[in-house]
Amino acid sequence: MAGAATAGLTAACGSGRPAAAPSAPPPGPAGTSPRQVPAAASPRRFAGQPVEIGHGPRDRPKVALTFHGNGDPAIARAVLDEAERAGARVTVLAIGSWLDAHPDMARRVLDGGHELGNHTQRHLAINELPEAEAYAEITGCAQRLKRLTGSIGTWFRPSQTQYATPLVRTLAQRAGYPHVLSYDVDSLDFTSPGAAAVIRTVTGTIHGGSVVSLHFGYADTVDAMPPLLEELARRKLRAVTTTELLTP
C-alpha cells in the first residue's frame, strides 16, 4: 500500500494539531440505533499499578500494541486482519466521532478478539481544555461505547498527549476509568516515515511489557505489521491486549 497517510485524518497524539469537531451523525439510518455488538469488557482496577500506566511487567514476554482508532475504516480493517493472521490481539482506543461515523467498527474490533477503549470524543488537546469540556470529551466517547457495546470500554487514553495532567487523570476516574493508559514506545507512524522506519523505531525500543502507540489510518502501519509481528515472534514476544499484558 502507498505510504502516504489517508487524507482527512485527525492529528496524532502529541502532534499539537487539534482534530476537526464535526457534529455527530444520527445513530443510524433514519434515526435507528446501530446494530449492537456483544457486551465488551469494562474497565478494571489493577492492584499495584499507578493511575497512569505506561508499560506492563518487564519480566513477561508480552507486549501491547495499542491503536488510535480513527481514519479510513478499510485501513483499520487491514491492520486488524494482519494482526489476526499472526495470532496477535490489540487494544483500540477509539475516537467517539469516528464511532459515530463508523459504528460497525466497534463490532469489527470486538469480533476479532481485540479490546476497545476511549480516546475522547473529538481528539482535542485534552490537557489544555477547561475542566467541564475535558470531562465532556471523556464522557462523550464513553457514552458512544456504552451504546454500541454495553460497556464504556476497557481503557481511557488522553488525546494529543502521551501523559495526562492530574486533572485529566481525576476526570477519567470520575468517568469510570480506574487507570489512564499511556505508552513507552511511540512508533511515530503518524509521520508517514515508511514501513521500514516504523519497524526500526518500534523494534529499537520495545521490551517485554512495552505498550506501543500506533495509529489506524496510515498505510505505512498496515505495511509494517507483518514484518513487525514476525520480529516480535523471533524475539519470543507475544502481542496481547493491554488487559492481558497486566493480568498475572
C-alpha contacts under 8 A as a table, 3 or more apart, distances in Angstrom:
res1	aa1	res2	aa2	distance
1	M	219	A	5.79
1	M	220	D	7.45
1	M	222	V	7.73
1	M	223	D	6.70
2	A	219	A	5.99
2	A	220	D	7.28
3	G	192	S	6.33
3	G	193	P	7.75
3	G	194	G	5.77
3	G	195	A	7.43
3	G	218	Y	7.34
3	G	219	A	5.28
3	G	220	D	4.93
4	A	192	S	6.09
4	A	218	Y	7.00
4	A	219	A	6.54
4	A	220	D	7.35
5	A	9	L	7.97
5	A	190	F	7.52
5	A	192	S	6.19
5	A	217	G	6.69
5	A	218	Y	4.66
5	A	219	A	6.23
5	A	220	D	7.73
6	T	9	L	6.46
6	T	71	G	7.23
6	T	72	D	7.04
6	T	217	G	5.97
6	T	218	Y	6.05
6	T	219	A	7.53
8	G	71	G	7.63
9	L	19	A	7.97
9	L	70	N	7.10
9	L	71	G	5.29
9	L	217	G	7.01
10	T	18	P	7.22
10	T	19	A	4.69
10	T	20	A	7.02
10	T	70	N	7.32
10	T	71	G	7.44
10	T	123	H	7.36
11	A	15	S	6.38
11	A	16	G	7.52
11	A	17	R	5.39
11	A	18	P	6.08
11	A	19	A	5.74
11	A	123	H	7.83
11	A	160	Q	7.57
12	A	15	S	5.52
12	A	17	R	7.71
12	A	68	H	7.94
12	A	160	Q	6.40
12	A	190	F	6.00
12	A	215	H	7.75
13	C	16	G	7.54
13	C	159	S	5.64
13	C	160	Q	3.48
13	C	161	T	5.21
13	C	162	Q	6.94
14	G	159	S	7.63
14	G	160	Q	4.11
14	G	161	T	4.26
14	G	162	Q	6.39
15	S	160	Q	6.28
15	S	161	T	7.89
16	G	125	A	7.14
16	G	160	Q	6.38
17	R	160	Q	7.84
18	P	123	H	6.72
18	P	124	L	5.02
18	P	125	A	6.24
18	P	160	Q	7.63
19	A	122	R	6.50
19	A	123	H	5.68
19	A	124	L	5.91
20	A	122	R	7.20
21	A	122	R	5.74
22	P	97	S	7.53
24	A	97	S	6.29
24	A	100	D	6.13
24	A	101	A	7.62
25	P	28	G	7.91
25	P	100	D	6.19
25	P	101	A	6.62
26	P	29	P	7.42
26	P	30	A	7.98
26	P	31	G	5.70
26	P	100	D	7.64
27	P	31	G	5.97
27	P	32	T	6.26
27	P	33	S	5.28
27	P	34	P	6.02
27	P	100	D	6.72
28	G	31	G	5.25
28	G	32	T	4.85
28	G	33	S	5.34
28	G	34	P	5.33
29	P	32	T	5.66
29	P	33	S	7.98
34	P	103	P	6.63
34	P	104	D	7.75
34	P	148	L	7.13
35	R	104	D	7.60
35	R	148	L	7.48
36	Q	107	R	7.83
36	Q	147	R	7.91
36	Q	148	L	5.47
36	Q	149	T	6.29
37	V	40	A	7.89
37	V	106	A	7.19
37	V	107	R	5.27
37	V	110	L	7.76
37	V	148	L	6.30
37	V	149	T	5.22
38	P	107	R	7.78
38	P	110	L	7.84
38	P	149	T	6.22
38	P	150	G	7.75
39	A	149	T	5.04
39	A	150	G	5.02
39	A	151	S	6.61
40	A	110	L	7.24
40	A	115	E	7.73
40	A	116	L	7.69
40	A	149	T	5.49
40	A	150	G	6.29
40	A	151	S	5.58
40	A	153	G	6.73
41	A	115	E	7.65
41	A	151	S	6.46
41	A	153	G	6.39
41	A	154	T	5.98
42	S	151	S	5.49
42	S	152	I	6.36
42	S	153	G	5.34
42	S	154	T	4.92
43	P	152	I	7.53
43	P	153	G	6.25
43	P	154	T	4.18
43	P	155	W	6.05
43	P	176	G	7.33
43	P	177	Y	5.81
43	P	178	P	6.91
44	R	154	T	7.16
44	R	177	Y	7.58
44	R	178	P	6.60
45	R	178	P	5.47
45	R	179	H	7.01
46	F	49	Q	5.65
46	F	246	L	7.48
46	F	247	T	7.97
49	Q	52	E	7.99
49	Q	53	I	6.89
50	P	53	I	5.99
50	P	179	H	7.30
51	V	169	R	7.23
51	V	178	P	6.64
51	V	179	H	4.58
51	V	180	V	6.02
52	E	163	Y	7.80
52	E	164	A	7.78
52	E	169	R	7.45
52	E	179	H	5.56
52	E	180	V	4.54
52	E	181	L	5.84
52	E	182	S	6.51
53	I	56	G	7.66
53	I	179	H	6.80
53	I	180	V	6.18
53	I	181	L	5.12
53	I	182	S	5.60
53	I	183	Y	7.32
54	G	181	L	6.41
54	G	182	S	4.57
54	G	183	Y	4.31
54	G	184	D	5.55
54	G	210	S	7.82
54	G	211	V	6.59
55	H	182	S	7.69
55	H	183	Y	6.07
55	H	184	D	6.18
55	H	209	G	5.58
55	H	210	S	4.99
55	H	211	V	5.21
56	G	63	V	7.84
56	G	208	G	7.90
56	G	209	G	4.24
56	G	210	S	6.22
56	G	211	V	7.27
56	G	245	L	6.10
56	G	246	L	5.63
57	P	60	R	6.09
57	P	208	G	7.27
57	P	209	G	4.98
57	P	245	L	7.72
57	P	246	L	7.03
58	R	61	P	7.83
58	R	207	H	7.20
58	R	208	G	4.94
58	R	209	G	4.70
58	R	210	S	7.65
59	D	208	G	6.47
59	D	209	G	7.29
60	R	208	G	5.77
60	R	209	G	6.37
61	P	208	G	5.07
61	P	209	G	7.06
61	P	236	K	6.54
61	P	237	L	4.80
61	P	238	R	6.28
62	K	208	G	5.50
62	K	209	G	5.63
62	K	210	S	7.70
62	K	237	L	5.14
62	K	238	R	4.66
62	K	239	A	5.94
62	K	240	V	6.58
62	K	245	L	6.19
63	V	207	H	7.53
63	V	208	G	5.89
63	V	209	G	5.00
63	V	210	S	5.02
63	V	211	V	6.07
63	V	212	V	7.74
63	V	237	L	6.57
63	V	238	R	6.09
63	V	239	A	5.05
63	V	240	V	6.16
63	V	242	T	7.90
63	V	245	L	6.50
64	A	90	V	6.47
64	A	91	T	7.24
64	A	209	G	7.39
64	A	210	S	6.32
64	A	211	V	4.78
64	A	212	V	6.17
64	A	239	A	5.53
64	A	240	V	5.31
64	A	241	T	5.58
64	A	242	T	5.29
64	A	245	L	6.51
65	L	89	R	7.93
65	L	90	V	5.30
65	L	91	T	6.39
65	L	211	V	6.10
65	L	212	V	4.94
65	L	213	S	6.66
65	L	214	L	7.02
65	L	239	A	6.51
65	L	240	V	7.29
65	L	241	T	7.32
65	L	242	T	7.84
66	T	90	V	5.91
66	T	91	T	4.63
66	T	92	V	5.74
66	T	93	L	7.15
66	T	211	V	6.87
66	T	212	V	5.76
66	T	213	S	5.34
66	T	214	L	5.89
66	T	215	H	7.92
66	T	242	T	7.78
67	F	90	V	7.55
67	F	91	T	6.20
67	F	92	V	4.73
67	F	93	L	5.93
67	F	213	S	6.18
67	F	214	L	4.72
67	F	215	H	4.79
67	F	216	F	6.27
68	H	92	V	6.22
68	H	93	L	5.19
68	H	94	A	6.13
68	H	95	I	7.60
68	H	119	H	7.26
68	H	213	S	7.57
68	H	214	L	6.33
68	H	215	H	4.62
68	H	216	F	6.05
69	G	76	A	7.83
69	G	92	V	5.81
69	G	93	L	5.34
69	G	94	A	3.99
69	G	95	I	5.82
69	G	98	W	7.41
69	G	119	H	7.68
69	G	215	H	6.76
69	G	216	F	5.79
70	N	73	P	7.74
70	N	76	A	7.86
70	N	94	A	6.54
70	N	95	I	6.23
70	N	98	W	5.67
70	N	215	H	7.66
70	N	216	F	5.88
70	N	217	G	6.38
71	G	75	I	7.61
71	G	76	A	7.35
71	G	98	W	7.49
71	G	216	F	6.17
71	G	217	G	4.35
71	G	218	Y	7.99
72	D	75	I	5.50
72	D	76	A	6.50
72	D	216	F	7.73
72	D	217	G	5.39
73	P	76	A	4.84
73	P	77	R	6.03
73	P	102	H	7.50
73	P	105	M	7.32
73	P	217	G	7.56
74	A	77	R	5.16
74	A	78	A	6.22
75	I	78	A	4.95
75	I	79	V	6.31
75	I	216	F	6.60
75	I	217	G	5.56
75	I	218	Y	7.05
75	I	219	A	6.87
75	I	222	V	7.20
76	A	79	V	5.22
76	A	80	L	6.38
76	A	216	F	5.12
76	A	217	G	6.22
77	R	80	L	5.07
77	R	81	D	6.01
77	R	108	R	7.69
78	A	81	D	4.99
78	A	82	E	6.27
78	A	222	V	6.44
79	V	82	E	5.26
79	V	83	A	6.34
79	V	216	F	7.22
79	V	221	T	7.27
79	V	222	V	5.13
79	V	225	M	7.12
80	L	83	A	5.06
80	L	84	E	6.15
80	L	109	V	7.59
80	L	112	G	7.57
81	D	84	E	5.18
81	D	85	R	6.15
82	E	85	R	5.15
82	E	86	A	6.59
82	E	222	V	7.45
82	E	225	M	6.37
82	E	226	P	6.41
83	A	86	A	5.39
83	A	87	G	6.35
83	A	88	A	4.95
83	A	89	R	6.57
83	A	90	V	7.60
83	A	225	M	7.07
83	A	226	P	7.77
83	A	229	L	7.76
84	E	87	G	4.83
84	E	88	A	5.47
84	E	89	R	6.89
84	E	112	G	7.18
85	R	88	A	7.55
86	A	226	P	7.62
86	A	229	L	6.89
88	A	238	R	7.25
88	A	239	A	5.12
88	A	240	V	6.08
89	R	112	G	7.90
89	R	113	G	6.45
89	R	114	H	5.21
89	R	115	E	7.99
89	R	239	A	6.08
89	R	240	V	4.78
89	R	241	T	5.48
90	V	114	H	5.21
90	V	115	E	6.58
90	V	239	A	7.03
90	V	240	V	5.88
90	V	241	T	4.85
90	V	242	T	7.47
91	T	114	H	5.92
91	T	115	E	4.86
91	T	116	L	5.94
91	T	117	G	7.35
91	T	241	T	5.37
91	T	242	T	6.30
92	V	109	V	7.49
92	V	114	H	7.46
92	V	115	E	6.17
92	V	116	L	4.90
92	V	117	G	6.01
93	L	116	L	5.93
93	L	117	G	4.45
93	L	118	N	5.05
93	L	119	H	5.07
93	L	155	W	7.44
93	L	156	F	7.27
93	L	157	R	6.81
94	A	98	W	7.06
94	A	99	L	7.07
94	A	116	L	6.99
94	A	117	G	6.01
94	A	118	N	5.38
94	A	119	H	5.19
94	A	120	T	7.59
95	I	98	W	5.29
95	I	99	L	6.56
95	I	118	N	6.59
95	I	119	H	4.97
95	I	120	T	5.49
95	I	121	Q	5.35
95	I	122	R	6.33
95	I	123	H	6.53
95	I	141	C	6.71
96	G	99	L	5.07
96	G	100	D	6.25
96	G	118	N	7.53
96	G	119	H	7.33
96	G	120	T	6.15
96	G	121	Q	4.07
96	G	122	R	6.46
96	G	140	G	6.93
96	G	141	C	4.38
96	G	142	A	7.82
96	G	144	R	6.26
96	G	145	L	7.76
97	S	100	D	4.88
97	S	101	A	6.32
97	S	121	Q	5.69
97	S	122	R	5.94
97	S	141	C	7.77
98	W	101	A	5.15
98	W	102	H	5.91
98	W	103	P	7.77
99	L	102	H	4.90
99	L	103	P	4.72
99	L	104	D	7.81
99	L	105	M	6.98
99	L	106	A	7.19
99	L	144	R	7.13
100	D	103	P	5.71
100	D	144	R	7.41
102	H	105	M	5.81
103	P	106	A	5.90
103	P	107	R	7.76
103	P	148	L	7.26
104	D	107	R	5.43
104	D	108	R	6.46
105	M	108	R	4.81
105	M	109	V	6.12
106	A	109	V	5.35
106	A	110	L	6.32
106	A	116	L	7.44
106	A	148	L	7.00
106	A	149	T	7.34
107	R	110	L	5.25
107	R	111	D	5.70
108	R	111	D	5.28
108	R	112	G	6.25
109	V	112	G	5.42
109	V	113	G	6.97
109	V	114	H	5.59
109	V	115	E	6.82
109	V	116	L	6.89
110	L	113	G	5.30
110	L	114	H	5.29
110	L	115	E	6.09
110	L	116	L	7.01
111	D	114	H	7.36
114	H	241	T	6.57
115	E	153	G	7.77
115	E	154	T	6.93
115	E	241	T	6.49
116	L	153	G	5.50
116	L	154	T	6.22
116	L	155	W	7.46
117	G	145	L	7.83
117	G	152	I	7.25
117	G	153	G	4.32
117	G	154	T	5.14
117	G	155	W	4.69
117	G	156	F	5.90
117	G	157	R	7.82
118	N	138	I	7.34
118	N	141	C	6.07
118	N	142	A	6.36
118	N	145	L	7.68
118	N	152	I	7.48
118	N	153	G	6.35
118	N	154	T	7.85
118	N	155	W	6.08
118	N	156	F	4.66
118	N	157	R	6.25
119	H	123	H	6.92
119	H	138	I	7.58
119	H	141	C	7.26
119	H	156	F	6.02
119	H	157	R	5.10
119	H	158	P	5.94
119	H	159	S	6.04
120	T	123	H	5.64
120	T	124	L	7.86
120	T	137	E	5.02
120	T	138	I	4.89
120	T	139	T	7.73
120	T	140	G	7.12
120	T	141	C	5.31
120	T	142	A	7.90
120	T	156	F	7.89
120	T	157	R	7.62
120	T	158	P	6.79
120	T	159	S	6.46
121	Q	137	E	4.93
121	Q	138	I	6.54
121	Q	139	T	7.89
121	Q	140	G	5.48
121	Q	141	C	4.57
122	R	137	E	6.85
123	H	126	I	7.57
123	H	159	S	5.20
123	H	160	Q	6.86
124	L	159	S	6.16
124	L	160	Q	6.67
125	A	128	E	5.72
125	A	129	L	6.88
125	A	159	S	5.89
125	A	160	Q	5.09
125	A	161	T	7.21
126	I	129	L	5.27
126	I	134	A	5.71
126	I	137	E	7.81
126	I	158	P	6.57
126	I	159	S	5.83
126	I	160	Q	7.01
126	I	161	T	7.91
126	I	168	V	7.61
127	N	134	A	7.65
127	N	158	P	7.97
127	N	161	T	7.60
127	N	164	A	6.48
127	N	165	T	6.07
127	N	168	V	6.66
129	L	133	E	6.08
129	L	134	A	5.44
130	P	133	E	5.46
130	P	134	A	6.06
131	E	134	A	5.16
131	E	135	Y	6.12
131	E	167	L	7.62
132	A	135	Y	5.20
132	A	136	A	6.19
133	E	136	A	4.98
133	E	137	E	6.26
134	A	137	E	5.12
134	A	138	I	6.56
134	A	168	V	7.24
134	A	171	L	7.81
135	Y	138	I	5.19
135	Y	139	T	6.13
135	Y	168	V	7.85
135	Y	171	L	5.90
135	Y	172	A	7.57
135	Y	175	A	7.77
136	A	139	T	5.12
136	A	140	G	5.54
137	E	140	G	5.25
137	E	141	C	6.57
138	I	141	C	5.69
138	I	142	A	6.28
138	I	156	F	7.97
138	I	171	L	7.91
138	I	172	A	6.82
138	I	175	A	7.14
139	T	142	A	4.74
139	T	143	Q	6.00
139	T	175	A	6.26
140	G	143	Q	5.29
140	G	144	R	6.62
141	C	144	R	5.11
141	C	145	L	6.29
142	A	145	L	5.13
142	A	146	K	6.09
142	A	152	I	4.70
142	A	153	G	7.17
143	Q	146	K	5.02
143	Q	147	R	6.09
143	Q	152	I	6.69
144	R	147	R	5.16
144	R	148	L	6.22
144	R	152	I	7.83
145	L	148	L	5.20
145	L	149	T	5.75
145	L	150	G	7.11
145	L	151	S	6.16
145	L	152	I	5.11
145	L	153	G	6.34
146	K	149	T	5.36
146	K	150	G	4.51
146	K	151	S	4.40
146	K	152	I	4.77
146	K	153	G	7.49
147	R	150	G	5.94
147	R	151	S	7.71
149	T	152	I	7.80
151	S	154	T	8.00
152	I	176	G	7.96
153	G	156	F	7.77
154	T	177	Y	7.83
154	T	243	T	7.83
155	W	177	Y	6.54
155	W	179	H	7.07
155	W	180	V	6.76
155	W	181	L	6.43
156	F	172	A	7.07
156	F	177	Y	6.44
156	F	179	H	7.21
156	F	180	V	5.35
156	F	181	L	6.00
157	R	180	V	5.70
157	R	181	L	5.01
157	R	182	S	6.47
158	P	161	T	6.33
158	P	162	Q	7.39
158	P	163	Y	7.29
158	P	164	A	6.14
158	P	168	V	7.82
158	P	180	V	7.48
158	P	181	L	7.84
159	S	162	Q	7.97
161	T	164	A	6.87
162	Q	182	S	5.80
162	Q	183	Y	7.02
163	Y	182	S	6.15
164	A	167	L	7.81
164	A	168	V	5.68
164	A	169	R	6.03
164	A	180	V	7.62
165	T	168	V	5.22
165	T	169	R	6.26
166	P	169	R	5.09
166	P	170	T	6.21
167	L	170	T	5.09
167	L	171	L	6.19
168	V	171	L	4.94
168	V	172	A	6.07
169	R	172	A	5.15
169	R	173	Q	6.36
169	R	179	H	7.73
169	R	180	V	6.48
170	T	173	Q	5.18
170	T	174	R	6.23
171	L	174	R	4.94
171	L	175	A	6.22
172	A	175	A	5.04
172	A	176	G	6.50
172	A	177	Y	5.42
172	A	178	P	7.40
172	A	179	H	7.63
172	A	180	V	7.11
173	Q	176	G	5.13
173	Q	177	Y	4.69
173	Q	178	P	5.13
173	Q	179	H	6.98
174	R	177	Y	7.23
177	Y	180	V	7.08
182	S	211	V	7.66
183	Y	186	D	7.27
183	Y	210	S	7.29
183	Y	211	V	4.77
183	Y	212	V	5.79
183	Y	213	S	6.26
184	D	210	S	6.15
184	D	211	V	5.69
184	D	212	V	6.43
184	D	213	S	7.96
185	V	202	V	6.60
185	V	205	T	6.49
185	V	206	I	6.44
185	V	210	S	6.78
185	V	211	V	6.21
185	V	212	V	4.63
185	V	213	S	6.17
186	D	201	T	7.75
186	D	202	V	7.17
186	D	212	V	5.94
186	D	213	S	4.99
186	D	214	L	7.14
187	S	198	V	5.70
187	S	199	I	7.84
187	S	201	T	5.81
187	S	202	V	5.45
187	S	212	V	6.85
187	S	213	S	5.91
187	S	214	L	5.86
188	L	191	T	5.79
188	L	192	S	7.75
188	L	193	P	7.79
188	L	198	V	6.73
188	L	201	T	7.65
188	L	213	S	7.99
188	L	214	L	7.42
189	D	192	S	5.47
189	D	193	P	6.60
189	D	194	G	7.90
189	D	198	V	5.78
189	D	214	L	6.42
189	D	215	H	6.78
189	D	218	Y	7.27
189	D	220	D	6.85
189	D	221	T	6.31
190	F	193	P	7.99
190	F	214	L	7.85
190	F	215	H	6.66
190	F	218	Y	6.80
192	S	218	Y	7.08
192	S	220	D	6.29
193	P	196	A	7.97
193	P	197	A	5.83
193	P	198	V	6.84
193	P	220	D	7.52
194	G	197	A	5.49
194	G	198	V	6.51
194	G	220	D	5.40
195	A	198	V	5.10
195	A	199	I	6.27
195	A	220	D	4.64
195	A	221	T	6.39
195	A	223	D	5.72
195	A	224	A	4.68
196	A	199	I	5.16
196	A	200	R	6.20
196	A	224	A	6.81
197	A	200	R	5.02
197	A	201	T	6.05
198	V	201	T	5.21
198	V	202	V	6.25
198	V	220	D	7.55
198	V	221	T	7.36
198	V	224	A	6.61
199	I	202	V	5.32
199	I	203	T	5.93
199	I	224	A	6.09
199	I	227	P	7.58
199	I	228	L	5.79
200	R	203	T	5.32
200	R	204	G	5.66
201	T	204	G	5.31
201	T	205	T	6.66
202	V	205	T	5.62
202	V	206	I	5.81
202	V	212	V	7.58
203	T	206	I	5.38
203	T	228	L	7.58
203	T	231	E	7.74
203	T	232	L	7.96
206	I	210	S	5.92
206	I	212	V	7.82
207	H	210	S	5.50
208	G	237	L	6.80
209	G	245	L	6.86
211	V	242	T	7.60
214	L	221	T	7.57
215	H	218	Y	6.85
215	H	221	T	7.16
216	F	221	T	7.32
218	Y	221	T	5.55
218	Y	222	V	7.08
219	A	222	V	5.18
219	A	223	D	6.36
220	D	223	D	5.13
220	D	224	A	6.02
221	T	224	A	5.02
221	T	225	M	6.24
222	V	225	M	5.45
222	V	226	P	7.98
223	D	226	P	6.94
224	A	227	P	5.97
224	A	228	L	5.89
225	M	228	L	5.09
225	M	229	L	5.95
226	P	229	L	5.31
226	P	230	E	6.14
227	P	230	E	4.91
227	P	231	E	6.13
228	L	231	E	5.15
228	L	232	L	6.28
229	L	232	L	5.02
229	L	233	A	6.17
229	L	239	A	7.83
230	E	233	A	5.11
230	E	234	R	6.21
231	E	234	R	4.92
231	E	235	R	6.31
232	L	235	R	5.10
232	L	236	K	6.16
232	L	237	L	5.01
232	L	238	R	6.72
232	L	239	A	7.76
233	A	236	K	4.72
233	A	237	L	5.52
233	A	238	R	6.50
234	R	237	L	7.53
240	V	244	E	6.09
240	V	245	L	6.25
241	T	244	E	5.21
241	T	245	L	6.19
242	T	245	L	4.85
242	T	246	L	6.37
243	T	246	L	5.35
243	T	247	T	6.13
244	E	247	T	5.02
